[in-house]
């Protein structure tokens, strides 16, 4: 029997290079030191993996949307970049599944 799909067969390895893995996203709810909200806001805007930043009123001073290659990458962004900004007091991260 003739293989009618022979002309369109593509190795799986070739397909995997054509499609990017979907990015992982999270919202980070941030509390800053007193009177340091605008400074933290400007610092967050400079981070490559921070896609959106909003000032807010209420329990949190800033809400940031971050994007990364994996949940582990998101964790590194929050722990090593966001929490290292001096004016940030605390951060609560909610990942999007």
PDB file of N, CA, C and O in Angstrom:
ATOM      1  N   UNK A   1       0.838  -1.171   0.000  1.00  0.00           N
ATOM      2  CA  UNK A   1       0.000   0.000   0.000  1.00  0.00           C
ATOM      3  C   UNK A   1       0.889   1.243   0.000  1.00  0.00           C
ATOM      4  O   UNK A   1       1.865   1.318   0.746  1.00  0.00           O
ATOM      5  N   UNK A   2       0.555   2.177  -0.812  1.00  0.00           N
ATOM      6  CA  UNK A   2       1.326   3.410  -0.952  1.00  0.00           C
ATOM      7  C   UNK A   2       1.010   4.377   0.191  1.00  0.00           C
ATOM      8  O   UNK A   2      -0.141   4.526   0.601  1.00  0.00           O
ATOM      9  N   UNK A   3       2.071   5.036   0.699  1.00  0.00           N
ATOM     10  CA  UNK A   3       1.910   6.010   1.770  1.00  0.00           C
ATOM     11  C   UNK A   3       1.509   7.349   1.150  1.00  0.00           C
ATOM     12  O   UNK A   3       2.346   8.047   0.578  1.00  0.00           O
ATOM     13  N   UNK A   4       0.234   7.704   1.266  1.00  0.00           N
ATOM     14  CA  UNK A   4      -0.258   8.935   0.650  1.00  0.00           C
ATOM     15  C   UNK A   4       0.184  10.176   1.423  1.00  0.00           C
ATOM     16  O   UNK A   4       0.065  11.297   0.928  1.00  0.00           O
ATOM     17  N   UNK A   5       0.691   9.971   2.632  1.00  0.00           N
ATOM     18  CA  UNK A   5       1.123  11.104   3.439  1.00  0.00           C
ATOM     19  C   UNK A   5       2.628  11.347   3.356  1.00  0.00           C
ATOM     20  O   UNK A   5       3.145  12.211   4.064  1.00  0.00           O
ATOM     21  N   UNK A   6       3.324  10.624   2.529  1.00  0.00           N
ATOM     22  CA  UNK A   6       4.786  10.730   2.453  1.00  0.00           C
ATOM     23  C   UNK A   6       5.241  12.141   2.090  1.00  0.00           C
ATOM     24  O   UNK A   6       6.266  12.600   2.594  1.00  0.00           O
ATOM     25  N   UNK A   7       4.518  12.821   1.246  1.00  0.00           N
ATOM     26  CA  UNK A   7       4.924  14.153   0.811  1.00  0.00           C
ATOM     27  C   UNK A   7       4.716  15.229   1.885  1.00  0.00           C
ATOM     28  O   UNK A   7       5.353  16.281   1.840  1.00  0.00           O
ATOM     29  N   UNK A   8       3.840  14.967   2.832  1.00  0.00           N
ATOM     30  CA  UNK A   8       3.568  15.991   3.837  1.00  0.00           C
ATOM     31  C   UNK A   8       4.112  15.619   5.216  1.00  0.00           C
ATOM     32  O   UNK A   8       3.899  16.353   6.181  1.00  0.00           O
ATOM     33  N   UNK A   9       4.798  14.510   5.314  1.00  0.00           N
ATOM     34  CA  UNK A   9       5.331  14.090   6.611  1.00  0.00           C
ATOM     35  C   UNK A   9       6.409  15.063   7.064  1.00  0.00           C
ATOM     36  O   UNK A   9       7.283  15.446   6.286  1.00  0.00           O
ATOM     37  N   UNK A  10       6.341  15.452   8.307  1.00  0.00           N
ATOM     38  CA  UNK A  10       7.310  16.362   8.901  1.00  0.00           C
ATOM     39  C   UNK A  10       7.759  15.755  10.217  1.00  0.00           C
ATOM     40  O   UNK A  10       6.920  15.365  11.030  1.00  0.00           O
ATOM     41  N   UNK A  11       9.058  15.664  10.446  1.00  0.00           N
ATOM     42  CA  UNK A  11       9.512  15.129  11.720  1.00  0.00           C
ATOM     43  C   UNK A  11       9.024  15.985  12.889  1.00  0.00           C
ATOM     44  O   UNK A  11       8.924  17.207  12.779  1.00  0.00           O
ATOM     45  N   UNK A  12       8.723  15.330  13.998  1.00  0.00           N
ATOM     46  CA  UNK A  12       8.229  16.037  15.181  1.00  0.00           C
ATOM     47  C   UNK A  12       9.234  17.081  15.648  1.00  0.00           C
ATOM     48  O   UNK A  12       8.840  18.157  16.098  1.00  0.00           O
ATOM     49  N   UNK A  13      10.510  16.785  15.549  1.00  0.00           N
ATOM     50  CA  UNK A  13      11.518  17.759  15.984  1.00  0.00           C
ATOM     51  C   UNK A  13      11.432  19.049  15.175  1.00  0.00           C
ATOM     52  O   UNK A  13      11.708  20.125  15.706  1.00  0.00           O
ATOM     53  N   UNK A  14      11.060  18.964  13.918  1.00  0.00           N
ATOM     54  CA  UNK A  14      10.911  20.162  13.097  1.00  0.00           C
ATOM     55  C   UNK A  14       9.692  20.969  13.534  1.00  0.00           C
ATOM     56  O   UNK A  14       9.722  22.199  13.505  1.00  0.00           O
ATOM     57  N   UNK A  15       8.627  20.293  13.935  1.00  0.00           N
ATOM     58  CA  UNK A  15       7.434  20.986  14.393  1.00  0.00           C
ATOM     59  C   UNK A  15       7.685  21.742  15.683  1.00  0.00           C
ATOM     60  O   UNK A  15       7.180  22.850  15.867  1.00  0.00           O
ATOM     61  N   UNK A  16       8.459  21.151  16.573  1.00  0.00           N
ATOM     62  CA  UNK A  16       8.683  21.793  17.874  1.00  0.00           C
ATOM     63  C   UNK A  16       9.454  23.095  17.739  1.00  0.00           C
ATOM     64  O   UNK A  16       9.341  23.961  18.606  1.00  0.00           O
ATOM     65  N   UNK A  17      10.226  23.256  16.688  1.00  0.00           N
ATOM     66  CA  UNK A  17      10.948  24.506  16.504  1.00  0.00           C
ATOM     67  C   UNK A  17      10.069  25.576  15.877  1.00  0.00           C
ATOM     68  O   UNK A  17      10.396  26.761  15.937  1.00  0.00           O
ATOM     69  N   UNK A  18       8.946  25.166  15.270  1.00  0.00           N
ATOM     70  CA  UNK A  18       8.059  26.123  14.623  1.00  0.00           C
ATOM     71  C   UNK A  18       7.149  26.835  15.612  1.00  0.00           C
ATOM     72  O   UNK A  18       6.707  27.953  15.349  1.00  0.00           O
ATOM     73  N   UNK A  19       6.865  26.205  16.743  1.00  0.00           N
ATOM     74  CA  UNK A  19       5.928  26.760  17.709  1.00  0.00           C
ATOM     75  C   UNK A  19       6.647  27.084  19.008  1.00  0.00           C
ATOM     76  O   UNK A  19       7.425  26.280  19.521  1.00  0.00           O
ATOM     77  N   UNK A  20       6.375  28.271  19.531  1.00  0.00           N
ATOM     78  CA  UNK A  20       6.959  28.651  20.816  1.00  0.00           C
ATOM     79  C   UNK A  20       6.101  28.107  21.943  1.00  0.00           C
ATOM     80  O   UNK A  20       4.883  27.987  21.813  1.00  0.00           O
ATOM     81  N   UNK A  21       6.750  27.779  23.048  1.00  0.00           N
ATOM     82  CA  UNK A  21       5.997  27.397  24.235  1.00  0.00           C
ATOM     83  C   UNK A  21       5.270  28.622  24.742  1.00  0.00           C
ATOM     84  O   UNK A  21       5.803  29.731  24.684  1.00  0.00           O
ATOM     85  N   UNK A  22       4.059  28.435  25.238  1.00  0.00           N
ATOM     86  CA  UNK A  22       3.338  29.603  25.752  1.00  0.00           C
ATOM     87  C   UNK A  22       4.038  30.189  26.975  1.00  0.00           C
ATOM     88  O   UNK A  22       4.601  29.462  27.793  1.00  0.00           O
ATOM     89  N   UNK A  23       3.994  31.491  27.082  1.00  0.00           N
ATOM     90  CA  UNK A  23       4.571  32.168  28.243  1.00  0.00           C
ATOM     91  C   UNK A  23       3.700  31.896  29.464  1.00  0.00           C
ATOM     92  O   UNK A  23       2.494  31.679  29.346  1.00  0.00           O
ATOM     93  N   UNK A  24       4.321  31.910  30.621  1.00  0.00           N
ATOM     94  CA  UNK A  24       3.621  31.804  31.894  1.00  0.00           C
ATOM     95  C   UNK A  24       3.490  33.215  32.447  1.00  0.00           C
ATOM     96  O   UNK A  24       4.406  34.026  32.320  1.00  0.00           O
ATOM     97  N   UNK A  25       2.364  33.499  33.053  1.00  0.00           N
ATOM     98  CA  UNK A  25       2.104  34.840  33.571  1.00  0.00           C
ATOM     99  C   UNK A  25       1.720  34.790  35.037  1.00  0.00           C
ATOM    100  O   UNK A  25       1.226  33.779  35.535  1.00  0.00           O
ATOM    101  N   UNK A  26       1.956  35.895  35.712  1.00  0.00           N
ATOM    102  CA  UNK A  26       1.569  36.027  37.116  1.00  0.00           C
ATOM    103  C   UNK A  26       1.300  37.489  37.415  1.00  0.00           C
ATOM    104  O   UNK A  26       1.845  38.387  36.773  1.00  0.00           O
ATOM    105  N   UNK A  27       0.444  37.706  38.406  1.00  0.00           N
ATOM    106  CA  UNK A  27       0.227  39.037  38.938  1.00  0.00           C
ATOM    107  C   UNK A  27       0.935  39.113  40.277  1.00  0.00           C
ATOM    108  O   UNK A  27       0.833  38.200  41.097  1.00  0.00           O
ATOM    109  N   UNK A  28       1.651  40.200  40.494  1.00  0.00           N
ATOM    110  CA  UNK A  28       2.379  40.387  41.741  1.00  0.00           C
ATOM    111  C   UNK A  28       1.781  41.603  42.440  1.00  0.00           C
ATOM    112  O   UNK A  28       1.789  42.710  41.904  1.00  0.00           O
ATOM    113  N   UNK A  29       1.262  41.377  43.650  1.00  0.00           N
ATOM    114  CA  UNK A  29       0.658  42.429  44.455  1.00  0.00           C
ATOM    115  C   UNK A  29       1.717  42.910  45.437  1.00  0.00           C
ATOM    116  O   UNK A  29       2.185  42.144  46.279  1.00  0.00           O
ATOM    117  N   UNK A  30       2.092  44.181  45.327  1.00  0.00           N
ATOM    118  CA  UNK A  30       3.282  44.700  45.988  1.00  0.00           C
ATOM    119  C   UNK A  30       2.927  45.774  47.009  1.00  0.00           C
ATOM    120  O   UNK A  30       2.095  46.645  46.757  1.00  0.00           O
ATOM    121  N   UNK A  31       3.581  45.692  48.171  1.00  0.00           N
ATOM    122  CA  UNK A  31       3.511  46.728  49.193  1.00  0.00           C
ATOM    123  C   UNK A  31       4.881  47.386  49.254  1.00  0.00           C
ATOM    124  O   UNK A  31       5.905  46.705  49.308  1.00  0.00           O
ATOM    125  N   UNK A  32       4.892  48.712  49.246  1.00  0.00           N
ATOM    126  CA  UNK A  32       6.162  49.442  49.262  1.00  0.00           C
ATOM    127  C   UNK A  32       6.368  50.130  50.609  1.00  0.00           C
ATOM    128  O   UNK A  32       5.459  50.212  51.435  1.00  0.00           O
ATOM    129  N   UNK A  33       7.572  50.614  50.799  1.00  0.00           N
ATOM    130  CA  UNK A  33       7.861  51.441  51.974  1.00  0.00           C
ATOM    131  C   UNK A  33       7.069  52.743  51.854  1.00  0.00           C
ATOM    132  O   UNK A  33       6.681  53.134  50.753  1.00  0.00           O
ATOM    133  N   UNK A  34       6.832  53.401  52.959  1.00  0.00           N
ATOM    134  CA  UNK A  34       6.077  54.656  52.970  1.00  0.00           C
ATOM    135  C   UNK A  34       6.744  55.673  52.032  1.00  0.00           C
ATOM    136  O   UNK A  34       7.959  55.866  52.072  1.00  0.00           O
ATOM    137  N   UNK A  35       5.949  56.303  51.210  1.00  0.00           N
ATOM    138  CA  UNK A  35       6.396  57.342  50.270  1.00  0.00           C
ATOM    139  C   UNK A  35       7.396  56.836  49.224  1.00  0.00           C
ATOM    140  O   UNK A  35       8.124  57.637  48.638  1.00  0.00           O
ATOM    141  N   UNK A  36       7.442  55.534  48.984  1.00  0.00           N
ATOM    142  CA  UNK A  36       8.369  55.001  47.988  1.00  0.00           C
ATOM    143  C   UNK A  36       7.644  54.352  46.811  1.00  0.00           C
ATOM    144  O   UNK A  36       8.261  53.682  45.983  1.00  0.00           O
ATOM    145  N   UNK A  37       6.341  54.558  46.746  1.00  0.00           N
ATOM    146  CA  UNK A  37       5.522  53.903  45.737  1.00  0.00           C
ATOM    147  C   UNK A  37       5.940  54.288  44.312  1.00  0.00           C
ATOM    148  O   UNK A  37       6.106  53.417  43.458  1.00  0.00           O
ATOM    149  N   UNK A  38       6.105  55.561  44.062  1.00  0.00           N
ATOM    150  CA  UNK A  38       6.451  56.015  42.707  1.00  0.00           C
ATOM    151  C   UNK A  38       7.844  55.562  42.296  1.00  0.00           C
ATOM    152  O   UNK A  38       8.078  55.248  41.129  1.00  0.00           O
ATOM    153  N   UNK A  39       8.755  55.526  43.235  1.00  0.00           N
ATOM    154  CA  UNK A  39      10.109  55.049  42.953  1.00  0.00           C
ATOM    155  C   UNK A  39      10.088  53.569  42.571  1.00  0.00           C
ATOM    156  O   UNK A  39      10.733  53.166  41.603  1.00  0.00           O
ATOM    157  N   UNK A  40       9.349  52.765  43.329  1.00  0.00           N
ATOM    158  CA  UNK A  40       9.242  51.337  43.022  1.00  0.00           C
ATOM    159  C   UNK A  40       8.545  51.132  41.683  1.00  0.00           C
ATOM    160  O   UNK A  40       8.931  50.265  40.900  1.00  0.00           O
ATOM    161  N   UNK A  41       7.525  51.929  41.427  1.00  0.00           N
ATOM    162  CA  UNK A  41       6.799  51.865  40.162  1.00  0.00           C
ATOM    163  C   UNK A  41       7.748  52.090  38.983  1.00  0.00           C
ATOM    164  O   UNK A  41       7.713  51.342  38.006  1.00  0.00           O
ATOM    165  N   UNK A  42       8.590  53.113  39.073  1.00  0.00           N
ATOM    166  CA  UNK A  42       9.545  53.405  38.000  1.00  0.00           C
ATOM    167  C   UNK A  42      10.579  52.286  37.851  1.00  0.00           C
ATOM    168  O   UNK A  42      10.944  51.925  36.732  1.00  0.00           O
ATOM    169  N   UNK A  43      11.046  51.744  38.961  1.00  0.00           N
ATOM    170  CA  UNK A  43      12.008  50.632  38.913  1.00  0.00           C
ATOM    171  C   UNK A  43      11.400  49.394  38.260  1.00  0.00           C
ATOM    172  O   UNK A  43      12.065  48.719  37.474  1.00  0.00           O
ATOM    173  N   UNK A  44      10.153  49.093  38.577  1.00  0.00           N
ATOM    174  CA  UNK A  44       9.479  47.932  38.001  1.00  0.00           C
ATOM    175  C   UNK A  44       9.289  48.075  36.493  1.00  0.00           C
ATOM    176  O   UNK A  44       9.403  47.096  35.756  1.00  0.00           O
ATOM    177  N   UNK A  45       9.000  49.292  36.035  1.00  0.00           N
ATOM    178  CA  UNK A  45       8.814  49.517  34.600  1.00  0.00           C
ATOM    179  C   UNK A  45      10.086  49.222  33.802  1.00  0.00           C
ATOM    180  O   UNK A  45      10.017  48.952  32.603  1.00  0.00           O
ATOM    181  N   UNK A  46      11.230  49.273  34.454  1.00  0.00           N
ATOM    182  CA  UNK A  46      12.504  49.048  33.770  1.00  0.00           C
ATOM    183  C   UNK A  46      12.836  47.560  33.597  1.00  0.00           C
ATOM    184  O   UNK A  46      13.708  47.214  32.800  1.00  0.00           O
ATOM    185  N   UNK A  47      12.156  46.684  34.328  1.00  0.00           N
ATOM    186  CA  UNK A  47      12.442  45.250  34.248  1.00  0.00           C
ATOM    187  C   UNK A  47      11.818  44.642  32.998  1.00  0.00           C
ATOM    188  O   UNK A  47      10.637  44.845  32.718  1.00  0.00           O
ATOM    189  N   UNK A  48      12.614  43.903  32.259  1.00  0.00           N
ATOM    190  CA  UNK A  48      12.182  43.335  30.980  1.00  0.00           C
ATOM    191  C   UNK A  48      10.989  42.393  31.124  1.00  0.00           C
ATOM    192  O   UNK A  48      10.086  42.422  30.288  1.00  0.00           O
ATOM    193  N   UNK A  49      10.964  41.575  32.145  1.00  0.00           N
ATOM    194  CA  UNK A  49       9.913  40.575  32.303  1.00  0.00           C
ATOM    195  C   UNK A  49       8.635  41.127  32.915  1.00  0.00           C
ATOM    196  O   UNK A  49       7.628  40.421  32.984  1.00  0.00           O
ATOM    197  N   UNK A  50       8.661  42.369  33.354  1.00  0.00           N
ATOM    198  CA  UNK A  50       7.452  43.017  33.877  1.00  0.00           C
ATOM    199  C   UNK A  50       6.738  43.641  32.683  1.00  0.00           C
ATOM    200  O   UNK A  50       7.249  44.572  32.061  1.00  0.00           O
ATOM    201  N   UNK A  51       5.565  43.126  32.373  1.00  0.00           N
ATOM    202  CA  UNK A  51       4.839  43.554  31.174  1.00  0.00           C
ATOM    203  C   UNK A  51       3.877  44.707  31.427  1.00  0.00           C
ATOM    204  O   UNK A  51       3.663  45.542  30.549  1.00  0.00           O
ATOM    205  N   UNK A  52       3.292  44.756  32.631  1.00  0.00           N
ATOM    206  CA  UNK A  52       2.366  45.823  32.981  1.00  0.00           C
ATOM    207  C   UNK A  52       2.579  46.181  34.447  1.00  0.00           C
ATOM    208  O   UNK A  52       2.887  45.318  35.269  1.00  0.00           O
ATOM    209  N   UNK A  53       2.411  47.472  34.768  1.00  0.00           N
ATOM    210  CA  UNK A  53       2.547  47.934  36.156  1.00  0.00           C
ATOM    211  C   UNK A  53       1.452  48.970  36.412  1.00  0.00           C
ATOM    212  O   UNK A  53       1.224  49.874  35.607  1.00  0.00           O
ATOM    213  N   UNK A  54       0.780  48.812  37.558  1.00  0.00           N
ATOM    214  CA  UNK A  54      -0.296  49.722  37.928  1.00  0.00           C
ATOM    215  C   UNK A  54      -0.125  50.179  39.365  1.00  0.00           C
ATOM    216  O   UNK A  54       0.195  49.374  40.239  1.00  0.00           O
ATOM    217  N   UNK A  55      -0.335  51.471  39.620  1.00  0.00           N
ATOM    218  CA  UNK A  55      -0.428  51.982  40.983  1.00  0.00           C
ATOM    219  C   UNK A  55      -1.834  51.678  41.466  1.00  0.00           C
ATOM    220  O   UNK A  55      -2.784  51.738  40.686  1.00  0.00           O
ATOM    221  N   UNK A  56      -1.979  51.348  42.751  1.00  0.00           N
ATOM    222  CA  UNK A  56      -3.307  51.034  43.272  1.00  0.00           C
ATOM    223  C   UNK A  56      -3.478  51.606  44.669  1.00  0.00           C
ATOM    224  O   UNK A  56      -2.505  51.972  45.327  1.00  0.00           O
ATOM    225  N   UNK A  57      -4.717  51.677  45.112  1.00  0.00           N
ATOM    226  CA  UNK A  57      -5.045  52.108  46.469  1.00  0.00           C
ATOM    227  C   UNK A  57      -5.699  50.922  47.167  1.00  0.00           C
ATOM    228  O   UNK A  57      -6.455  50.175  46.546  1.00  0.00           O
ATOM    229  N   UNK A  58      -5.418  50.750  48.426  1.00  0.00           N
ATOM    230  CA  UNK A  58      -6.003  49.647  49.168  1.00  0.00           C
ATOM    231  C   UNK A  58      -4.917  48.852  49.860  1.00  0.00           C
ATOM    232  O   UNK A  58      -3.939  49.413  50.353  1.00  0.00           O
ATOM    233  N   UNK A  59      -5.095  47.550  49.895  1.00  0.00           N
ATOM    234  CA  UNK A  59      -4.154  46.683  50.599  1.00  0.00           C
ATOM    235  C   UNK A  59      -2.769  46.657  49.943  1.00  0.00           C
ATOM    236  O   UNK A  59      -1.771  46.414  50.622  1.00  0.00           O
ATOM    237  N   UNK A  60      -2.701  46.905  48.634  1.00  0.00           N
ATOM    238  CA  UNK A  60      -1.434  46.864  47.913  1.00  0.00           C
ATOM    239  C   UNK A  60      -1.195  48.189  47.200  1.00  0.00           C
ATOM    240  O   UNK A  60      -2.139  48.857  46.777  1.00  0.00           O
ATOM    241  N   UNK A  61       0.067  48.560  47.072  1.00  0.00           N
ATOM    242  CA  UNK A  61       0.438  49.826  46.440  1.00  0.00           C
ATOM    243  C   UNK A  61       0.597  49.719  44.931  1.00  0.00           C
ATOM    244  O   UNK A  61       0.311  50.660  44.191  1.00  0.00           O
ATOM    245  N   UNK A  62       1.066  48.537  44.482  1.00  0.00           N
ATOM    246  CA  UNK A  62       1.362  48.328  43.061  1.00  0.00           C
ATOM    247  C   UNK A  62       0.908  46.919  42.674  1.00  0.00           C
ATOM    248  O   UNK A  62       1.012  45.978  43.461  1.00  0.00           O
ATOM    249  N   UNK A  63       0.403  46.798  41.449  1.00  0.00           N
ATOM    250  CA  UNK A  63       0.112  45.486  40.874  1.00  0.00           C
ATOM    251  C   UNK A  63       0.924  45.395  39.588  1.00  0.00           C
ATOM    252  O   UNK A  63       0.851  46.277  38.732  1.00  0.00           O
ATOM    253  N   UNK A  64       1.702  44.315  39.461  1.00  0.00           N
ATOM    254  CA  UNK A  64       2.535  44.123  38.272  1.00  0.00           C
ATOM    255  C   UNK A  64       2.188  42.794  37.616  1.00  0.00           C
ATOM    256  O   UNK A  64       1.943  41.801  38.301  1.00  0.00           O
ATOM    257  N   UNK A  65       2.168  42.780  36.300  1.00  0.00           N
ATOM    258  CA  UNK A  65       1.999  41.535  35.550  1.00  0.00           C
ATOM    259  C   UNK A  65       3.366  41.146  35.009  1.00  0.00           C
ATOM    260  O   UNK A  65       4.008  41.924  34.305  1.00  0.00           O
ATOM    261  N   UNK A  66       3.809  39.932  35.342  1.00  0.00           N
ATOM    262  CA  UNK A  66       5.104  39.450  34.869  1.00  0.00           C
ATOM    263  C   UNK A  66       4.894  38.254  33.956  1.00  0.00           C
ATOM    264  O   UNK A  66       3.902  37.533  34.068  1.00  0.00           O
ATOM    265  N   UNK A  67       5.833  38.058  33.063  1.00  0.00           N
ATOM    266  CA  UNK A  67       5.748  36.973  32.094  1.00  0.00           C
ATOM    267  C   UNK A  67       7.099  36.285  31.997  1.00  0.00           C
ATOM    268  O   UNK A  67       8.139  36.942  31.953  1.00  0.00           O
ATOM    269  N   UNK A  68       7.076  34.943  31.963  1.00  0.00           N
ATOM    270  CA  UNK A  68       8.315  34.177  31.882  1.00  0.00           C
ATOM    271  C   UNK A  68       8.132  32.873  31.139  1.00  0.00           C
ATOM    272  O   UNK A  68       7.017  32.511  30.764  1.00  0.00           O
ATOM    273  N   UNK A  69       9.217  32.176  30.930  1.00  0.00           N
ATOM    274  CA  UNK A  69       9.205  30.927  30.173  1.00  0.00           C
ATOM    275  C   UNK A  69       8.580  29.766  30.937  1.00  0.00           C
ATOM    276  O   UNK A  69       8.058  28.830  30.331  1.00  0.00           O
ATOM    277  N   UNK A  70       8.631  29.822  32.258  1.00  0.00           N
ATOM    278  CA  UNK A  70       8.116  28.729  33.082  1.00  0.00           C
ATOM    279  C   UNK A  70       7.741  29.280  34.452  1.00  0.00           C
ATOM    280  O   UNK A  70       8.029  30.436  34.764  1.00  0.00           O
ATOM    281  N   UNK A  71       7.098  28.450  35.268  1.00  0.00           N
ATOM    282  CA  UNK A  71       6.772  28.885  36.619  1.00  0.00           C
ATOM    283  C   UNK A  71       8.046  29.118  37.432  1.00  0.00           C
ATOM    284  O   UNK A  71       8.083  30.004  38.286  1.00  0.00           O
ATOM    285  N   UNK A  72       9.075  28.338  37.175  1.00  0.00           N
ATOM    286  CA  UNK A  72      10.362  28.536  37.855  1.00  0.00           C
ATOM    287  C   UNK A  72      10.970  29.881  37.464  1.00  0.00           C
ATOM    288  O   UNK A  72      11.537  30.581  38.303  1.00  0.00           O
ATOM    289  N   UNK A  73      10.848  30.235  36.194  1.00  0.00           N
ATOM    290  CA  UNK A  73      11.356  31.532  35.732  1.00  0.00           C
ATOM    291  C   UNK A  73      10.594  32.670  36.408  1.00  0.00           C
ATOM    292  O   UNK A  73      11.198  33.667  36.803  1.00  0.00           O
ATOM    293  N   UNK A  74       9.265  32.531  36.546  1.00  0.00           N
ATOM    294  CA  UNK A  74       8.476  33.536  37.253  1.00  0.00           C
ATOM    295  C   UNK A  74       8.955  33.693  38.688  1.00  0.00           C
ATOM    296  O   UNK A  74       9.072  34.808  39.198  1.00  0.00           O
ATOM    297  N   UNK A  75       9.228  32.578  39.325  1.00  0.00           N
ATOM    298  CA  UNK A  75       9.718  32.581  40.716  1.00  0.00           C
ATOM    299  C   UNK A  75      11.024  33.371  40.822  1.00  0.00           C
ATOM    300  O   UNK A  75      11.201  34.173  41.739  1.00  0.00           O
ATOM    301  N   UNK A  76      11.928  33.139  39.880  1.00  0.00           N
ATOM    302  CA  UNK A  76      13.206  33.850  39.871  1.00  0.00           C
ATOM    303  C   UNK A  76      13.009  35.348  39.651  1.00  0.00           C
ATOM    304  O   UNK A  76      13.697  36.160  40.270  1.00  0.00           O
ATOM    305  N   UNK A  77      12.078  35.719  38.775  1.00  0.00           N
ATOM    306  CA  UNK A  77      11.807  37.129  38.519  1.00  0.00           C
ATOM    307  C   UNK A  77      11.364  37.811  39.804  1.00  0.00           C
ATOM    308  O   UNK A  77      11.853  38.886  40.152  1.00  0.00           O
ATOM    309  N   UNK A  78      10.433  37.173  40.505  1.00  0.00           N
ATOM    310  CA  UNK A  78       9.889  37.782  41.722  1.00  0.00           C
ATOM    311  C   UNK A  78      10.941  37.828  42.820  1.00  0.00           C
ATOM    312  O   UNK A  78      11.130  38.866  43.454  1.00  0.00           O
ATOM    313  N   UNK A  79      11.621  36.723  43.049  1.00  0.00           N
ATOM    314  CA  UNK A  79      12.567  36.653  44.168  1.00  0.00           C
ATOM    315  C   UNK A  79      13.850  37.442  43.897  1.00  0.00           C
ATOM    316  O   UNK A  79      14.311  38.185  44.764  1.00  0.00           O
ATOM    317  N   UNK A  80      14.421  37.291  42.719  1.00  0.00           N
ATOM    318  CA  UNK A  80      15.729  37.892  42.460  1.00  0.00           C
ATOM    319  C   UNK A  80      15.668  39.309  41.909  1.00  0.00           C
ATOM    320  O   UNK A  80      16.624  40.068  42.068  1.00  0.00           O
ATOM    321  N   UNK A  81      14.568  39.684  41.267  1.00  0.00           N
ATOM    322  CA  UNK A  81      14.513  41.021  40.676  1.00  0.00           C
ATOM    323  C   UNK A  81      13.553  41.938  41.421  1.00  0.00           C
ATOM    324  O   UNK A  81      13.938  43.019  41.868  1.00  0.00           O
ATOM    325  N   UNK A  82      12.309  41.506  41.553  1.00  0.00           N
ATOM    326  CA  UNK A  82      11.311  42.384  42.154  1.00  0.00           C
ATOM    327  C   UNK A  82      11.561  42.589  43.643  1.00  0.00           C
ATOM    328  O   UNK A  82      11.577  43.726  44.116  1.00  0.00           O
ATOM    329  N   UNK A  83      11.753  41.511  44.381  1.00  0.00           N
ATOM    330  CA  UNK A  83      11.940  41.646  45.823  1.00  0.00           C
ATOM    331  C   UNK A  83      13.274  42.286  46.191  1.00  0.00           C
ATOM    332  O   UNK A  83      13.455  42.693  47.338  1.00  0.00           O
ATOM    333  N   UNK A  84      14.199  42.386  45.263  1.00  0.00           N
ATOM    334  CA  UNK A  84      15.481  43.042  45.523  1.00  0.00           C
ATOM    335  C   UNK A  84      15.427  44.556  45.333  1.00  0.00           C
ATOM    336  O   UNK A  84      16.401  45.250  45.624  1.00  0.00           O
ATOM    337  N   UNK A  85      14.296  45.072  44.847  1.00  0.00           N
ATOM    338  CA  UNK A  85      14.143  46.521  44.744  1.00  0.00           C
ATOM    339  C   UNK A  85      13.988  47.035  46.168  1.00  0.00           C
ATOM    340  O   UNK A  85      13.087  46.610  46.893  1.00  0.00           O
ATOM    341  N   UNK A  86      14.857  47.939  46.563  1.00  0.00           N
ATOM    342  CA  UNK A  86      14.941  48.383  47.949  1.00  0.00           C
ATOM    343  C   UNK A  86      13.671  48.945  48.547  1.00  0.00           C
ATOM    344  O   UNK A  86      13.437  48.788  49.745  1.00  0.00           O
ATOM    345  N   UNK A  87      12.848  49.592  47.751  1.00  0.00           N
ATOM    346  CA  UNK A  87      11.646  50.225  48.284  1.00  0.00           C
ATOM    347  C   UNK A  87      10.455  49.275  48.404  1.00  0.00           C
ATOM    348  O   UNK A  87       9.394  49.673  48.885  1.00  0.00           O
ATOM    349  N   UNK A  88      10.622  48.024  47.970  1.00  0.00           N
ATOM    350  CA  UNK A  88       9.540  47.040  48.063  1.00  0.00           C
ATOM    351  C   UNK A  88       9.619  46.314  49.394  1.00  0.00           C
ATOM    352  O   UNK A  88      10.642  45.727  49.746  1.00  0.00           O
ATOM    353  N   UNK A  89       8.515  46.369  50.123  1.00  0.00           N
ATOM    354  CA  UNK A  89       8.450  45.753  51.442  1.00  0.00           C
ATOM    355  C   UNK A  89       7.986  44.294  51.357  1.00  0.00           C
ATOM    356  O   UNK A  89       8.553  43.425  52.020  1.00  0.00           O
ATOM    357  N   UNK A  90       6.964  44.024  50.546  1.00  0.00           N
ATOM    358  CA  UNK A  90       6.462  42.649  50.397  1.00  0.00           C
ATOM    359  C   UNK A  90       5.800  42.470  49.044  1.00  0.00           C
ATOM    360  O   UNK A  90       5.419  43.436  48.384  1.00  0.00           O
ATOM    361  N   UNK A  91       5.671  41.202  48.644  1.00  0.00           N
ATOM    362  CA  UNK A  91       5.045  40.884  47.369  1.00  0.00           C
ATOM    363  C   UNK A  91       4.287  39.564  47.485  1.00  0.00           C
ATOM    364  O   UNK A  91       4.799  38.583  48.023  1.00  0.00           O
ATOM    365  N   UNK A  92       3.073  39.560  46.978  1.00  0.00           N
ATOM    366  CA  UNK A  92       2.242  38.364  46.921  1.00  0.00           C
ATOM    367  C   UNK A  92       2.062  38.016  45.456  1.00  0.00           C
ATOM    368  O   UNK A  92       1.617  38.855  44.672  1.00  0.00           O
ATOM    369  N   UNK A  93       2.402  36.789  45.072  1.00  0.00           N
ATOM    370  CA  UNK A  93       2.353  36.390  43.668  1.00  0.00           C
ATOM    371  C   UNK A  93       1.210  35.414  43.420  1.00  0.00           C
ATOM    372  O   UNK A  93       1.065  34.418  44.129  1.00  0.00           O
ATOM    373  N   UNK A  94       0.406  35.709  42.410  1.00  0.00           N
ATOM    374  CA  UNK A  94      -0.655  34.813  41.978  1.00  0.00           C
ATOM    375  C   UNK A  94      -0.364  34.411  40.540  1.00  0.00           C
ATOM    376  O   UNK A  94      -0.396  35.248  39.638  1.00  0.00           O
ATOM    377  N   UNK A  95      -0.081  33.127  40.327  1.00  0.00           N
ATOM    378  CA  UNK A  95       0.230  32.660  38.971  1.00  0.00           C
ATOM    379  C   UNK A  95      -1.059  32.370  38.214  1.00  0.00           C
ATOM    380  O   UNK A  95      -2.072  31.984  38.797  1.00  0.00           O
ATOM    381  N   UNK A  96      -0.997  32.561  36.929  1.00  0.00           N
ATOM    382  CA  UNK A  96      -2.122  32.289  36.049  1.00  0.00           C
ATOM    383  C   UNK A  96      -1.885  30.926  35.422  1.00  0.00           C
ATOM    384  O   UNK A  96      -0.838  30.689  34.820  1.00  0.00           O
ATOM    385  N   UNK A  97      -2.851  30.032  35.560  1.00  0.00           N
ATOM    386  CA  UNK A  97      -2.704  28.670  35.009  1.00  0.00           C
ATOM    387  C   UNK A  97      -3.462  28.508  33.728  1.00  0.00           C
ATOM    388  O   UNK A  97      -3.446  27.430  33.134  1.00  0.00           O
TER     389      UNK A  97
END
